[in-house]
Every structure is written in C-alpha cells, then in structure tokens.
Amino acid sequence: MKLLITKKFDDEKMKMIEDLGYEIVFMEDRKLQNTPEVNSVDVAYVYYYTSRLDYSQMKNLKFLQLASVGFDHIPKDVFVENNIYLSNNNGGYSVPIAEFAVMNVLNIYKNSKKFFKNQNESLWKVDMSLLELVGKRAGILGTGGIGMETAKRLKAFGVEVWGVNTSGRDVEYFDKCFKSEDMDIIFKECDIVIAVMPSTKETEGMINRDKFEMMKEGSVFMNLGRGNLVNLDDLEEYAPKFRGIALDVFDKEPLSKERSLWNVENLIITPHNSWVSDRNNDRLFENVYRNLKAFIETGKPEKYVDVMRGY
C-alpha cells in the first residue's frame, strides 16, 4: 500500500511506519504537486500544503491524514463522493492552546500589557486595578479536546466553567453544558467567553454584535478557534466594553497591517501561535501512527472526522 508523506519524522519513527507495511512515497511539503506517482498513492499524510493537491486526480486515495486540526480548506465534495476518510490532528494541540488561553486570561486580569509598557519606559507605577480569577465564571464555546483542557486548567484557579456543545451533553471539567441553540446564556452570564469551536456553516460569523451586546461590561472575550467565527468589525465596535480581548485567529491571515484592530488598546493580537509547543511532534506522531496502523489493519483510521458536519 502506497503512502505519501510530505514531512518526515525521525528515522526511528519512519521505520515504525514502514514496518506497518506501507511503501513510502516522499515529496517535500513545499514542493507538493500532483504527479503520476503522487496520484497513485492509497494513503497520504500531508503536513501543511494540503490545498496544493487536486484530490480528484488521486483515484486510489482512500485516506488523508492532516497535521492540522482545521480542515475547512479541504474539498468536501470530493471526499464525500469518493468515500475518502479524513483524519485531523485531533487533540494534538489541545494542551498548548489551553495553556495559551489561561495565559491570556491572566494577562488581561493582571494588566500585563501595562506593566510591560511601564517597564519599557522605566516607569515604576503601582496598578490597583488587578483582578482575581477565583469566583469568576468562564464560558467555553466548544467542549472537545481544547475546551476540556482549558476547562481543566481554569478549574484549578477556582473558576466556574460552563460549556457549549451541539447536544448539551455533560463533559468532564465543566460545571454546566448547554446546547448550541442555548448559547446566549454564556454571553449573558459569563465573565470570560472563550471560543474554540470548529468552522462550519452554522458557526461562520456566529459571534457578532448581537452576542457582544449581551456580554457584561468589563468581561473578557477570546477566540482561539477559527477566524471566521467572529465578525471582527462588530468586535472592534464593541471593544470598549471589554476589560480585554485576545485573538489568535483571524478571517484573513496574516492580519493586514492596515487593519485598525492593531490599534485597539485592550486587544492582545497573536499570529495564530497558540498551537506551538516543544511536544507537538510527539503528539502528532502518536495520532498519525495510530490511524495508519488502524487503516492498514481494518481499512479505516482509528479516528476520523465527519467531513460534512465539520468535526
């Protein structure tokens, strides 16, 4: 069975994959393109440049493994029509993103930006407006791996954590969970709202002026999910009501230098960086290996996404 790999693991890990019974076809990720050899593979593990391939030409392809969590760039119709399994790096970045979320909340509650600014100006100035997390209520939009890891860490600070998922089912580390259709209560009642939902037809542009209008004065809003969840123009308009905002994802990346968002004083902007960790490669390999092993043994990966639902 032929397997396309666009970024190699170390020699030991590559040997483990070969020992599963795969014939490896390697093409460097940044040089990725459809060739007769690429088009002949049965399975593909593509690290980054997934959109460079025309999957309709890959007639033997039955399983694509991604290194990313998001897959809104994948041609869903081709995958559904040809019964191609799609697996993402589900859970692979949950811990670093959760840590990033907590970092942002603390930076906002402890006014870190002001202290850094004062340090740059050699200014000794005590700030009496710092807040504690104890007793606050956080609402997390999305209770998957990232949401669970974030909730777990916020609970350690004495935060009450509410969550939103499609069915309202109970999830570990959450004090309460609500159905997606009932999510307004999160915006109305929570001191901190963190979006980590995937991009779907239902979630695109979902967080807009109507939601910001509901939120408490002095609350915190953060998006670490997908950039198109949030109407950024509406967010900028409502920015003054928030104690702080943190955005790591945007509708168009990189964020244009011309966007006035850069000048919003209470906004922390980071360049889609929350997923980065020194342990990512190990977690990625674990996910990839498990799925490749299951596919060659059973004909389907251990975990795969519903392409049409978006998760």
N, C-alpha and C positions, 0 to 999 in steps of 0.2 A: 504494500500500500504506500503510495507516494505522499509525502508530507512536505509542503512548502514552509520554510522558516525564513523570516526576514531579519531577525536579530538573534544571534547565537547566545546560548547560556555558556557556562564554563564547560571544559572538556568532560568532566565527570557527569554533569547533568545531560549533556548531549549524548553521551554513551548510554545513559539510562533510557533516553527516548529511543535511540536506535535499538536497544535490547527489547523494546516492546514489539519490534517487528516492522518499523517504518523505514522506508527508503527516503532519505532526506534530500530535498532539493533546496539549495540555499540561493537566495537573491537578496542582496543588501537592501535594507528598507528604503533608503533614499533614492535607490535606483529602480525601485519596483515598477514593473510594467508587464502587460500581457505578452508572453512569448509562447511558442508551441509547448515548451517544457512546463512553464507555469500553468498553462491552460489544461495540462494533462493530470494535475495533481488531484488526489481524492480528499485531502485534508490540508488546511492552511492555518498557520499561526502567523498573523501579521501584527507587527509591533505598533506601528504608528500610521503609515501612509495607506490606510485601507481604501481611501477614496480614489487611489490611482489605478485600481483594478476594475476592469469591466467583468463582473461576475457572470454575466450572461454568456461569455465566451468559455467559461470554465465548466464544461459539460459534465465532468466527472466529480465535481466538488460536492461533497455531502456534509462537510462540517468546517466552519470557520471559527477559530479561536482568536479573540481580541486580547490585547494587553490593557485596554481601556475599560472603564465601566460604562460610559455612554456609548450609544450606537445609533444615534439619530442620523449619522452620515451614511448608514448602510441602506442600499436599495431594497426596501422591504418586499416589494412586489416580486423581485427576482428570487428572493429567498423562500417566500411562500409558494410561488409557482413551482419551484424546483425541489421543494422539501429539503432545504439545506438547514442543518442545525447551526445555531449561532450561540456561542458562549462568550460572556464578557468576563472581566476580572472581578467578579462579584466578591466583595469582602476584602479584596486585596489592598484597598486604600482606606478602609474604614477607620483604622486606628489613627493614622496621621491626620486625617480630616477631622476626626473627633477632637484630637488634641488641638488642632488649629481653631476649632470652634470655641473651645474653652479659653484658649489664649486671647481670642478676640473679645470675648465677653469680659474677661479680666482687664484687658487693655482699656476697654470702654468704661467699666465701672471704677477703675483706678486712675483714669485720666492719663494714661501713659504718654499719649502724644504731647500733652502739655509739658510733662516732665522732660521728655527728650528735647523739646523746643527750648525749654529753660536752660538745659544743660549746654546746648549749642551756643546759647547766648551768655553762658557763665552767670546765670541768674539764680540766686538762692531765694526760692519763694514757696512757702508752705501752702498747700492746697487743702482746704477744709471741706471740699465737696465730694470726697470719695465715698463710694457705696460698698456695702457688703452683699454677697450673694445669698447668704443664709436667709431663708424665708421667702425668697423670690420664686416666681412661677415661670417656667420656660415651656414654650410650645414648640415642638419639633414636627415639621411637615414632612413626613416620611419616616417609617419605623423599621426600615431594613437595616442592613449592617451598619451604615454610617449613623443612622438615627439611634440605634441601640447603643453603639459605643459612645456616642455623645451623651445620651441619657445616663449611662453608667457613670460617666465622669462628673456630670453635673450633680448627680445624687450625692456624690462624696462631698460636695460643697453645701449640702443642706438645701438644695433646690427641689421644689416640687415640679415634676416633669409630666406634661401632657403630650400626647402624640396624635397624629392623624394618619390613617391608612384607609384603603378602599372599603373595608368591611367594618371598621371599628373594633376589630378583634383585640383582645388583650395581648400585650407584648412585654417581655421581661424588661425591667428597669423603668417602665412607665407607670405612673400612678393612675392615669386615666388615658383611654384612647377613644377617639371619635371617628365616625365615618367621614369620608372626604366631603360629602354633601353638608356635613355639620361643622365644617372647619371654622366658620365665622366666630365660634366661641373662643377659639385660640387667639384670634386677632383682638377680640374684645377684652379677654380676661388675663392674658399673659403679659408679664413684664419683659420677656425676651421671646422673640419669634425667630426660629432658625429654619430655613428652607433647604432640604436635602432631597427633594423629590426628583424623579427622572423626568425627561422631556417626553410628553405625549400630547396628543391632540387636545386632551382635556386640561392639561396643566400649562400649556403655552399661553403666556400673558395673563395667567390666572391672578397674579398678585399685582393689583393696580390701585388706583386712587380709592376705590370702594373699600378695599381692605385696609389701606393706610389710614383712611378716615376713621375706621373702627378702633385703631390702636390707641393705647394710653399715651398721654403726654409724658415724655421722659422715658419712653420704652426703648428697646433695642431691636433692630432688625438686621438679619444676616442672611445672605444667600451663598451657600456652598454647593448647591445642586447643579442646575443647568441655567445658563444665562438667559434663556428665553422664558423662564418662569415669571420674570419681573418686568413690568413696564418702567423703564428707567426714567423716562420723562416725568411720570407721576411720582416716582420716588424722590426725585430731585425737588419737585414742588413741595412735597410734604417733609423734606429733610429737617426743617427747623423744629418740628415737634418731637424729634427723637433725641435721646441722650447720645446715641451713637448708632452708626450703620457700618456694616462690614460687608464688602463684596469681593469675592474671589473669582467669580464667573460673570461673563457679560454676553449680551446678544451677538456682538461682533468683537472678535479678538484678533490682534491686540486692541485694547481700547484706544481710540483715536486721541491724539494729543489735543485735538480741537474740542473734545467733549468738555463741557463746563463741569461735569462731575468731578474732575480733578480739583476744582476749587471749592468743593463743599467741605467746610471746615470740620464737621463732625463725622466725616466718612473716611473709613480705612479701605484703601484700594490695594489689592494684591493681585499679581499677574497669573491667576489660575495655578497657584503654587501649593495649595493646601494638601495635595496628594503626595508630595515629595517626602521620602523617608529613606534612611540607610538600610531599611529592611524590606523595601519594596520588591527587590529582585527575588528574594527567597520566597515571599508570599506568592508572587506571580508564578514562579516555577511550580510551586505546590498545586496551584489551581490548574495550570496548563497540563502538568503531568497526570493528575487525576483524571482530567477529561480525555486526554489522549489514550490513557490506559483503558478507560471505560469504553471509548469508541471502538478501539480495535478488538475488544473482547465481546461487546454487546451490540455494536452498531449504532450506539448513541452516546453522547458525552454524559458524564455524571450530573452536571448541572448545565442547563441551557435556558435561554430567555424565550418568552413569547414575543415574537417579532412584531406582531400587530398591536399587542397591548402596550408594548414599550418597556417591559420589565420582566 
